[in-house]
Amino acid sequence: MWSRRQGGMHPFPLPQVIESHLPEIRALVRALCPELARDAPDETFVAVAYPGLHEAHQRFDPAASVGFWSYAVHRVRGSILDEREALARAEQKGRLVRETAETWRDPEPVTPETMFEHEELCHVVRQEIELLPTRERNVVRGFYLEERCLDDLGAQIGKSRSWVSRIHTRGIGLLRERLTR
């Protein structure tokens, strides 16, 4: 951290940084999260960008030849994308819960035909997974068929959980394309 290395206080407080870079923060959040209302309060934008902004504030070295925003924008973008992904996961879980609840209310009777259809679908999905590119195949197979968590898969291939999540998303997209043809 800059202040520890220099033995002094950071040259500008975080609230001042937030205030001076609010237009950039707002523009970046709107570009990456268009689903947020245009008239959302500034606190919403700051809350989404805060983790990256705080980390950049803690690590920024004023003696470096780069401006603060040039240094911070990558971390802020990352925290915005993380928040967007978390919101998408929460929305997806909510959808899944609603669909599951609907299924429980009106369950289809299990017949030999439905069991056969289910087994056939599972077989087709497994075949299509095997045709994915190597990284995507290993992540999708590991996550769904071997029931491994993203952290374990990341440790196996030497990537972060966030990176494995991107590979997973790409793999599911490719799988969806293949299955809807």
PyMOL CGO cylinders between C-alpha atoms (Angstrom):
from pymol import cmd
from pymol.cgo import CYLINDER

trace = [
    CYLINDER, 0.00, 0.00, 0.00, 1.38, 3.41, -0.95, 0.3, 1, 1, 1, 1, 1, 1,
    CYLINDER, 1.38, 3.41, -0.95, 0.86, 5.07, 2.45, 0.3, 1, 1, 1, 1, 1, 1,
    CYLINDER, 0.86, 5.07, 2.45, 2.73, 2.30, 4.27, 0.3, 1, 1, 1, 1, 1, 1,
    CYLINDER, 2.73, 2.30, 4.27, 5.66, 2.42, 1.87, 0.3, 1, 1, 1, 1, 1, 1,
    CYLINDER, 5.66, 2.42, 1.87, 5.91, 6.18, 2.21, 0.3, 1, 1, 1, 1, 1, 1,
    CYLINDER, 5.91, 6.18, 2.21, 5.11, 6.21, 5.91, 0.3, 1, 1, 1, 1, 1, 1,
    CYLINDER, 5.11, 6.21, 5.91, 2.46, 8.93, 5.48, 0.3, 1, 1, 1, 1, 1, 1,
    CYLINDER, 2.46, 8.93, 5.48, -1.20, 9.46, 4.68, 0.3, 1, 1, 1, 1, 1, 1,
    CYLINDER, -1.20, 9.46, 4.68, -2.62, 8.88, 1.24, 0.3, 1, 1, 1, 1, 1, 1,
    CYLINDER, -2.62, 8.88, 1.24, -2.62, 12.26, -0.55, 0.3, 1, 1, 1, 1, 1, 1,
    CYLINDER, -2.62, 12.26, -0.55, -6.39, 12.38, -1.21, 0.3, 1, 1, 1, 1, 1, 1,
    CYLINDER, -6.39, 12.38, -1.21, -9.28, 10.88, 0.77, 0.3, 1, 1, 1, 1, 1, 1,
    CYLINDER, -9.28, 10.88, 0.77, -11.60, 8.34, -0.85, 0.3, 1, 1, 1, 1, 1, 1,
    CYLINDER, -11.60, 8.34, -0.85, -14.76, 10.51, -0.58, 0.3, 1, 1, 1, 1, 1, 1,
    CYLINDER, -14.76, 10.51, -0.58, -12.96, 13.23, -2.54, 0.3, 1, 1, 1, 1, 1, 1,
    CYLINDER, -12.96, 13.23, -2.54, -11.87, 10.67, -5.15, 0.3, 1, 1, 1, 1, 1, 1,
    CYLINDER, -11.87, 10.67, -5.15, -15.44, 9.42, -5.51, 0.3, 1, 1, 1, 1, 1, 1,
    CYLINDER, -15.44, 9.42, -5.51, -16.80, 12.94, -5.89, 0.3, 1, 1, 1, 1, 1, 1,
    CYLINDER, -16.80, 12.94, -5.89, -14.20, 14.00, -8.44, 0.3, 1, 1, 1, 1, 1, 1,
    CYLINDER, -14.20, 14.00, -8.44, -14.65, 10.85, -10.56, 0.3, 1, 1, 1, 1, 1, 1,
    CYLINDER, -14.65, 10.85, -10.56, -18.42, 10.50, -10.25, 0.3, 1, 1, 1, 1, 1, 1,
    CYLINDER, -18.42, 10.50, -10.25, -19.10, 11.42, -13.92, 0.3, 1, 1, 1, 1, 1, 1,
    CYLINDER, -19.10, 11.42, -13.92, -16.65, 8.73, -15.09, 0.3, 1, 1, 1, 1, 1, 1,
    CYLINDER, -16.65, 8.73, -15.09, -18.08, 6.20, -12.63, 0.3, 1, 1, 1, 1, 1, 1,
    CYLINDER, -18.08, 6.20, -12.63, -21.64, 6.98, -13.75, 0.3, 1, 1, 1, 1, 1, 1,
    CYLINDER, -21.64, 6.98, -13.75, -20.70, 6.67, -17.45, 0.3, 1, 1, 1, 1, 1, 1,
    CYLINDER, -20.70, 6.67, -17.45, -18.86, 3.39, -16.90, 0.3, 1, 1, 1, 1, 1, 1,
    CYLINDER, -18.86, 3.39, -16.90, -21.69, 1.85, -14.88, 0.3, 1, 1, 1, 1, 1, 1,
    CYLINDER, -21.69, 1.85, -14.88, -24.27, 2.95, -17.47, 0.3, 1, 1, 1, 1, 1, 1,
    CYLINDER, -24.27, 2.95, -17.47, -22.15, 1.49, -20.29, 0.3, 1, 1, 1, 1, 1, 1,
    CYLINDER, -22.15, 1.49, -20.29, -21.66, -1.85, -18.54, 0.3, 1, 1, 1, 1, 1, 1,
    CYLINDER, -21.66, -1.85, -18.54, -25.04, -2.09, -16.78, 0.3, 1, 1, 1, 1, 1, 1,
    CYLINDER, -25.04, -2.09, -16.78, -27.63, -0.48, -19.06, 0.3, 1, 1, 1, 1, 1, 1,
    CYLINDER, -27.63, -0.48, -19.06, -30.39, -2.15, -17.03, 0.3, 1, 1, 1, 1, 1, 1,
    CYLINDER, -30.39, -2.15, -17.03, -29.83, 0.41, -14.25, 0.3, 1, 1, 1, 1, 1, 1,
    CYLINDER, -29.83, 0.41, -14.25, -32.25, 3.29, -14.48, 0.3, 1, 1, 1, 1, 1, 1,
    CYLINDER, -32.25, 3.29, -14.48, -30.82, 6.43, -16.06, 0.3, 1, 1, 1, 1, 1, 1,
    CYLINDER, -30.82, 6.43, -16.06, -32.13, 8.46, -13.15, 0.3, 1, 1, 1, 1, 1, 1,
    CYLINDER, -32.13, 8.46, -13.15, -30.78, 6.17, -10.43, 0.3, 1, 1, 1, 1, 1, 1,
    CYLINDER, -30.78, 6.17, -10.43, -29.22, 8.04, -7.51, 0.3, 1, 1, 1, 1, 1, 1,
    CYLINDER, -29.22, 8.04, -7.51, -25.45, 8.52, -7.45, 0.3, 1, 1, 1, 1, 1, 1,
    CYLINDER, -25.45, 8.52, -7.45, -25.22, 6.16, -4.46, 0.3, 1, 1, 1, 1, 1, 1,
    CYLINDER, -25.22, 6.16, -4.46, -26.29, 3.29, -6.71, 0.3, 1, 1, 1, 1, 1, 1,
    CYLINDER, -26.29, 3.29, -6.71, -23.46, 3.94, -9.15, 0.3, 1, 1, 1, 1, 1, 1,
    CYLINDER, -23.46, 3.94, -9.15, -20.91, 4.38, -6.38, 0.3, 1, 1, 1, 1, 1, 1,
    CYLINDER, -20.91, 4.38, -6.38, -22.07, 1.21, -4.62, 0.3, 1, 1, 1, 1, 1, 1,
    CYLINDER, -22.07, 1.21, -4.62, -21.52, -0.84, -7.76, 0.3, 1, 1, 1, 1, 1, 1,
    CYLINDER, -21.52, -0.84, -7.76, -18.09, 0.67, -8.45, 0.3, 1, 1, 1, 1, 1, 1,
    CYLINDER, -18.09, 0.67, -8.45, -16.90, 1.01, -4.85, 0.3, 1, 1, 1, 1, 1, 1,
    CYLINDER, -16.90, 1.01, -4.85, -14.94, -2.27, -4.41, 0.3, 1, 1, 1, 1, 1, 1,
    CYLINDER, -14.94, -2.27, -4.41, -12.70, -1.56, -7.39, 0.3, 1, 1, 1, 1, 1, 1,
    CYLINDER, -12.70, -1.56, -7.39, -12.40, 2.13, -6.57, 0.3, 1, 1, 1, 1, 1, 1,
    CYLINDER, -12.40, 2.13, -6.57, -11.44, 1.37, -2.98, 0.3, 1, 1, 1, 1, 1, 1,
    CYLINDER, -11.44, 1.37, -2.98, -8.80, -1.16, -4.05, 0.3, 1, 1, 1, 1, 1, 1,
    CYLINDER, -8.80, -1.16, -4.05, -7.35, 1.28, -6.59, 0.3, 1, 1, 1, 1, 1, 1,
    CYLINDER, -7.35, 1.28, -6.59, -7.32, 4.02, -3.95, 0.3, 1, 1, 1, 1, 1, 1,
    CYLINDER, -7.32, 4.02, -3.95, -5.42, 1.78, -1.56, 0.3, 1, 1, 1, 1, 1, 1,
    CYLINDER, -5.42, 1.78, -1.56, -2.84, 0.64, -4.14, 0.3, 1, 1, 1, 1, 1, 1,
    CYLINDER, -2.84, 0.64, -4.14, -2.33, 3.76, -6.24, 0.3, 1, 1, 1, 1, 1, 1,
    CYLINDER, -2.33, 3.76, -6.24, 1.15, 5.25, -6.20, 0.3, 1, 1, 1, 1, 1, 1,
    CYLINDER, 1.15, 5.25, -6.20, 0.95, 9.00, -6.89, 0.3, 1, 1, 1, 1, 1, 1,
    CYLINDER, 0.95, 9.00, -6.89, 4.62, 8.93, -7.93, 0.3, 1, 1, 1, 1, 1, 1,
    CYLINDER, 4.62, 8.93, -7.93, 3.74, 6.70, -10.88, 0.3, 1, 1, 1, 1, 1, 1,
    CYLINDER, 3.74, 6.70, -10.88, 3.56, 8.33, -14.29, 0.3, 1, 1, 1, 1, 1, 1,
    CYLINDER, 3.56, 8.33, -14.29, -0.10, 7.41, -14.77, 0.3, 1, 1, 1, 1, 1, 1,
    CYLINDER, -0.10, 7.41, -14.77, -3.17, 9.33, -13.59, 0.3, 1, 1, 1, 1, 1, 1,
    CYLINDER, -3.17, 9.33, -13.59, -5.43, 7.90, -10.92, 0.3, 1, 1, 1, 1, 1, 1,
    CYLINDER, -5.43, 7.90, -10.92, -8.45, 7.25, -13.17, 0.3, 1, 1, 1, 1, 1, 1,
    CYLINDER, -8.45, 7.25, -13.17, -6.27, 5.53, -15.81, 0.3, 1, 1, 1, 1, 1, 1,
    CYLINDER, -6.27, 5.53, -15.81, -5.02, 3.28, -13.02, 0.3, 1, 1, 1, 1, 1, 1,
    CYLINDER, -5.02, 3.28, -13.02, -8.42, 2.77, -11.38, 0.3, 1, 1, 1, 1, 1, 1,
    CYLINDER, -8.42, 2.77, -11.38, -10.66, 2.22, -14.39, 0.3, 1, 1, 1, 1, 1, 1,
    CYLINDER, -10.66, 2.22, -14.39, -9.69, -1.45, -14.81, 0.3, 1, 1, 1, 1, 1, 1,
    CYLINDER, -9.69, -1.45, -14.81, -10.44, -2.28, -11.18, 0.3, 1, 1, 1, 1, 1, 1,
    CYLINDER, -10.44, -2.28, -11.18, -13.67, -0.29, -11.25, 0.3, 1, 1, 1, 1, 1, 1,
    CYLINDER, -13.67, -0.29, -11.25, -14.75, -2.03, -14.47, 0.3, 1, 1, 1, 1, 1, 1,
    CYLINDER, -14.75, -2.03, -14.47, -13.99, -5.40, -12.83, 0.3, 1, 1, 1, 1, 1, 1,
    CYLINDER, -13.99, -5.40, -12.83, -16.10, -4.63, -9.77, 0.3, 1, 1, 1, 1, 1, 1,
    CYLINDER, -16.10, -4.63, -9.77, -18.98, -3.45, -11.98, 0.3, 1, 1, 1, 1, 1, 1,
    CYLINDER, -18.98, -3.45, -11.98, -18.82, -6.65, -14.04, 0.3, 1, 1, 1, 1, 1, 1,
    CYLINDER, -18.82, -6.65, -14.04, -18.66, -8.76, -10.86, 0.3, 1, 1, 1, 1, 1, 1,
    CYLINDER, -18.66, -8.76, -10.86, -21.77, -6.99, -9.55, 0.3, 1, 1, 1, 1, 1, 1,
    CYLINDER, -21.77, -6.99, -9.55, -23.57, -7.44, -12.85, 0.3, 1, 1, 1, 1, 1, 1,
    CYLINDER, -23.57, -7.44, -12.85, -22.71, -11.16, -12.83, 0.3, 1, 1, 1, 1, 1, 1,
    CYLINDER, -22.71, -11.16, -12.83, -23.92, -11.49, -9.23, 0.3, 1, 1, 1, 1, 1, 1,
    CYLINDER, -23.92, -11.49, -9.23, -27.22, -9.81, -10.15, 0.3, 1, 1, 1, 1, 1, 1,
    CYLINDER, -27.22, -9.81, -10.15, -27.62, -12.09, -13.17, 0.3, 1, 1, 1, 1, 1, 1,
    CYLINDER, -27.62, -12.09, -13.17, -26.98, -15.16, -10.99, 0.3, 1, 1, 1, 1, 1, 1,
    CYLINDER, -26.98, -15.16, -10.99, -29.52, -13.96, -8.43, 0.3, 1, 1, 1, 1, 1, 1,
    CYLINDER, -29.52, -13.96, -8.43, -32.08, -13.36, -11.19, 0.3, 1, 1, 1, 1, 1, 1,
    CYLINDER, -32.08, -13.36, -11.19, -31.36, -16.79, -12.67, 0.3, 1, 1, 1, 1, 1, 1,
    CYLINDER, -31.36, -16.79, -12.67, -31.76, -18.44, -9.26, 0.3, 1, 1, 1, 1, 1, 1,
    CYLINDER, -31.76, -18.44, -9.26, -35.06, -16.61, -8.78, 0.3, 1, 1, 1, 1, 1, 1,
    CYLINDER, -35.06, -16.61, -8.78, -36.25, -17.84, -12.17, 0.3, 1, 1, 1, 1, 1, 1,
    CYLINDER, -36.25, -17.84, -12.17, -35.18, -21.38, -11.30, 0.3, 1, 1, 1, 1, 1, 1,
    CYLINDER, -35.18, -21.38, -11.30, -37.02, -21.24, -7.98, 0.3, 1, 1, 1, 1, 1, 1,
    CYLINDER, -37.02, -21.24, -7.98, -40.18, -20.01, -9.72, 0.3, 1, 1, 1, 1, 1, 1,
    CYLINDER, -40.18, -20.01, -9.72, -39.93, -22.72, -12.39, 0.3, 1, 1, 1, 1, 1, 1,
    CYLINDER, -39.93, -22.72, -12.39, -39.33, -25.40, -9.74, 0.3, 1, 1, 1, 1, 1, 1,
    CYLINDER, -39.33, -25.40, -9.74, -42.30, -24.19, -7.74, 0.3, 1, 1, 1, 1, 1, 1,
    CYLINDER, -42.30, -24.19, -7.74, -44.48, -24.35, -10.85, 0.3, 1, 1, 1, 1, 1, 1,
    CYLINDER, -44.48, -24.35, -10.85, -43.25, -27.87, -11.57, 0.3, 1, 1, 1, 1, 1, 1,
    CYLINDER, -43.25, -27.87, -11.57, -44.11, -28.98, -8.03, 0.3, 1, 1, 1, 1, 1, 1,
    CYLINDER, -44.11, -28.98, -8.03, -47.59, -27.54, -8.34, 0.3, 1, 1, 1, 1, 1, 1,
    CYLINDER, -47.59, -27.54, -8.34, -48.34, -29.36, -11.58, 0.3, 1, 1, 1, 1, 1, 1,
    CYLINDER, -48.34, -29.36, -11.58, -45.97, -32.33, -11.89, 0.3, 1, 1, 1, 1, 1, 1,
    CYLINDER, -45.97, -32.33, -11.89, -45.96, -34.34, -15.08, 0.3, 1, 1, 1, 1, 1, 1,
    CYLINDER, -45.96, -34.34, -15.08, -46.71, -37.99, -14.54, 0.3, 1, 1, 1, 1, 1, 1,
    CYLINDER, -46.71, -37.99, -14.54, -43.66, -40.20, -14.90, 0.3, 1, 1, 1, 1, 1, 1,
    CYLINDER, -43.66, -40.20, -14.90, -44.27, -42.58, -17.72, 0.3, 1, 1, 1, 1, 1, 1,
    CYLINDER, -44.27, -42.58, -17.72, -41.90, -44.87, -19.62, 0.3, 1, 1, 1, 1, 1, 1,
    CYLINDER, -41.90, -44.87, -19.62, -42.04, -42.38, -22.50, 0.3, 1, 1, 1, 1, 1, 1,
    CYLINDER, -42.04, -42.38, -22.50, -41.04, -39.39, -20.37, 0.3, 1, 1, 1, 1, 1, 1,
    CYLINDER, -41.04, -39.39, -20.37, -38.25, -41.41, -18.75, 0.3, 1, 1, 1, 1, 1, 1,
    CYLINDER, -38.25, -41.41, -18.75, -36.98, -42.42, -22.19, 0.3, 1, 1, 1, 1, 1, 1,
    CYLINDER, -36.98, -42.42, -22.19, -37.15, -38.81, -23.44, 0.3, 1, 1, 1, 1, 1, 1,
    CYLINDER, -37.15, -38.81, -23.44, -35.22, -37.63, -20.39, 0.3, 1, 1, 1, 1, 1, 1,
    CYLINDER, -35.22, -37.63, -20.39, -32.52, -40.28, -20.85, 0.3, 1, 1, 1, 1, 1, 1,
    CYLINDER, -32.52, -40.28, -20.85, -32.28, -39.52, -24.56, 0.3, 1, 1, 1, 1, 1, 1,
    CYLINDER, -32.28, -39.52, -24.56, -31.93, -35.79, -23.86, 0.3, 1, 1, 1, 1, 1, 1,
    CYLINDER, -31.93, -35.79, -23.86, -29.19, -36.46, -21.28, 0.3, 1, 1, 1, 1, 1, 1,
    CYLINDER, -29.19, -36.46, -21.28, -27.36, -38.63, -23.81, 0.3, 1, 1, 1, 1, 1, 1,
    CYLINDER, -27.36, -38.63, -23.81, -27.55, -35.92, -26.50, 0.3, 1, 1, 1, 1, 1, 1,
    CYLINDER, -27.55, -35.92, -26.50, -26.34, -33.24, -24.07, 0.3, 1, 1, 1, 1, 1, 1,
    CYLINDER, -26.34, -33.24, -24.07, -23.38, -35.40, -22.99, 0.3, 1, 1, 1, 1, 1, 1,
    CYLINDER, -23.38, -35.40, -22.99, -22.45, -35.98, -26.64, 0.3, 1, 1, 1, 1, 1, 1,
    CYLINDER, -22.45, -35.98, -26.64, -22.62, -32.25, -27.39, 0.3, 1, 1, 1, 1, 1, 1,
    CYLINDER, -22.62, -32.25, -27.39, -20.50, -31.45, -24.32, 0.3, 1, 1, 1, 1, 1, 1,
    CYLINDER, -20.50, -31.45, -24.32, -17.78, -33.73, -25.70, 0.3, 1, 1, 1, 1, 1, 1,
    CYLINDER, -17.78, -33.73, -25.70, -17.74, -31.69, -28.93, 0.3, 1, 1, 1, 1, 1, 1,
    CYLINDER, -17.74, -31.69, -28.93, -17.02, -28.38, -27.14, 0.3, 1, 1, 1, 1, 1, 1,
    CYLINDER, -17.02, -28.38, -27.14, -13.51, -26.86, -27.25, 0.3, 1, 1, 1, 1, 1, 1,
    CYLINDER, -13.51, -26.86, -27.25, -11.20, -28.42, -24.64, 0.3, 1, 1, 1, 1, 1, 1,
    CYLINDER, -11.20, -28.42, -24.64, -11.34, -25.71, -21.94, 0.3, 1, 1, 1, 1, 1, 1,
    CYLINDER, -11.34, -25.71, -21.94, -15.09, -25.25, -22.21, 0.3, 1, 1, 1, 1, 1, 1,
    CYLINDER, -15.09, -25.25, -22.21, -15.66, -29.04, -22.32, 0.3, 1, 1, 1, 1, 1, 1,
    CYLINDER, -15.66, -29.04, -22.32, -13.56, -29.63, -19.19, 0.3, 1, 1, 1, 1, 1, 1,
    CYLINDER, -13.56, -29.63, -19.19, -15.29, -26.86, -17.22, 0.3, 1, 1, 1, 1, 1, 1,
    CYLINDER, -15.29, -26.86, -17.22, -18.84, -27.77, -18.28, 0.3, 1, 1, 1, 1, 1, 1,
    CYLINDER, -18.84, -27.77, -18.28, -18.23, -31.50, -17.74, 0.3, 1, 1, 1, 1, 1, 1,
    CYLINDER, -18.23, -31.50, -17.74, -16.55, -30.88, -14.38, 0.3, 1, 1, 1, 1, 1, 1,
    CYLINDER, -16.55, -30.88, -14.38, -19.26, -28.53, -13.14, 0.3, 1, 1, 1, 1, 1, 1,
    CYLINDER, -19.26, -28.53, -13.14, -22.35, -30.44, -14.28, 0.3, 1, 1, 1, 1, 1, 1,
    CYLINDER, -22.35, -30.44, -14.28, -21.38, -34.06, -14.68, 0.3, 1, 1, 1, 1, 1, 1,
    CYLINDER, -21.38, -34.06, -14.68, -18.72, -34.36, -11.97, 0.3, 1, 1, 1, 1, 1, 1,
    CYLINDER, -18.72, -34.36, -11.97, -20.44, -31.80, -9.67, 0.3, 1, 1, 1, 1, 1, 1,
    CYLINDER, -20.44, -31.80, -9.67, -17.23, -29.90, -8.96, 0.3, 1, 1, 1, 1, 1, 1,
    CYLINDER, -17.23, -29.90, -8.96, -17.20, -26.26, -7.89, 0.3, 1, 1, 1, 1, 1, 1,
    CYLINDER, -17.20, -26.26, -7.89, -15.66, -23.49, -10.01, 0.3, 1, 1, 1, 1, 1, 1,
    CYLINDER, -15.66, -23.49, -10.01, -12.87, -22.97, -7.45, 0.3, 1, 1, 1, 1, 1, 1,
    CYLINDER, -12.87, -22.97, -7.45, -11.74, -26.59, -7.83, 0.3, 1, 1, 1, 1, 1, 1,
    CYLINDER, -11.74, -26.59, -7.83, -11.90, -26.41, -11.60, 0.3, 1, 1, 1, 1, 1, 1,
    CYLINDER, -11.90, -26.41, -11.60, -9.89, -23.17, -11.52, 0.3, 1, 1, 1, 1, 1, 1,
    CYLINDER, -9.89, -23.17, -11.52, -7.23, -24.72, -9.31, 0.3, 1, 1, 1, 1, 1, 1,
    CYLINDER, -7.23, -24.72, -9.31, -6.96, -27.64, -11.72, 0.3, 1, 1, 1, 1, 1, 1,
    CYLINDER, -6.96, -27.64, -11.72, -6.35, -25.44, -14.76, 0.3, 1, 1, 1, 1, 1, 1,
    CYLINDER, -6.35, -25.44, -14.76, -4.47, -22.66, -12.98, 0.3, 1, 1, 1, 1, 1, 1,
    CYLINDER, -4.47, -22.66, -12.98, -7.15, -19.97, -13.46, 0.3, 1, 1, 1, 1, 1, 1,
    CYLINDER, -7.15, -19.97, -13.46, -9.17, -17.85, -11.04, 0.3, 1, 1, 1, 1, 1, 1,
    CYLINDER, -9.17, -17.85, -11.04, -12.81, -18.61, -10.22, 0.3, 1, 1, 1, 1, 1, 1,
    CYLINDER, -12.81, -18.61, -10.22, -13.80, -15.52, -12.20, 0.3, 1, 1, 1, 1, 1, 1,
    CYLINDER, -13.80, -15.52, -12.20, -11.92, -16.74, -15.26, 0.3, 1, 1, 1, 1, 1, 1,
    CYLINDER, -11.92, -16.74, -15.26, -13.43, -20.22, -14.96, 0.3, 1, 1, 1, 1, 1, 1,
    CYLINDER, -13.43, -20.22, -14.96, -16.86, -18.59, -14.73, 0.3, 1, 1, 1, 1, 1, 1,
    CYLINDER, -16.86, -18.59, -14.73, -16.20, -16.87, -18.06, 0.3, 1, 1, 1, 1, 1, 1,
    CYLINDER, -16.20, -16.87, -18.06, -15.13, -20.18, -19.62, 0.3, 1, 1, 1, 1, 1, 1,
    CYLINDER, -15.13, -20.18, -19.62, -18.29, -21.79, -18.19, 0.3, 1, 1, 1, 1, 1, 1,
    CYLINDER, -18.29, -21.79, -18.19, -20.50, -19.04, -19.64, 0.3, 1, 1, 1, 1, 1, 1,
    CYLINDER, -20.50, -19.04, -19.64, -18.83, -19.37, -23.04, 0.3, 1, 1, 1, 1, 1, 1,
    CYLINDER, -18.83, -19.37, -23.04, -19.21, -23.17, -22.91, 0.3, 1, 1, 1, 1, 1, 1,
    CYLINDER, -19.21, -23.17, -22.91, -22.90, -23.00, -22.00, 0.3, 1, 1, 1, 1, 1, 1,
    CYLINDER, -22.90, -23.00, -22.00, -23.47, -20.52, -24.83, 0.3, 1, 1, 1, 1, 1, 1,
    CYLINDER, -23.47, -20.52, -24.83, -21.78, -22.84, -27.32, 0.3, 1, 1, 1, 1, 1, 1,
    CYLINDER, -21.78, -22.84, -27.32, -23.72, -25.80, -25.96, 0.3, 1, 1, 1, 1, 1, 1,
    CYLINDER, -23.72, -25.80, -25.96, -27.00, -23.87, -26.24, 0.3, 1, 1, 1, 1, 1, 1,
    CYLINDER, -27.00, -23.87, -26.24, -26.17, -22.99, -29.87, 0.3, 1, 1, 1, 1, 1, 1,
    CYLINDER, -26.17, -22.99, -29.87, -25.40, -26.61, -30.69, 0.3, 1, 1, 1, 1, 1, 1,
    CYLINDER, -25.40, -26.61, -30.69, -28.58, -27.91, -29.05, 0.3, 1, 1, 1, 1, 1, 1,
    CYLINDER, -28.58, -27.91, -29.05, -30.91, -25.38, -30.68, 0.3, 1, 1, 1, 1, 1, 1,
    CYLINDER, -30.91, -25.38, -30.68, -29.76, -26.11, -34.24, 0.3, 1, 1, 1, 1, 1, 1,
]
cmd.load_cgo(trace, "trace")
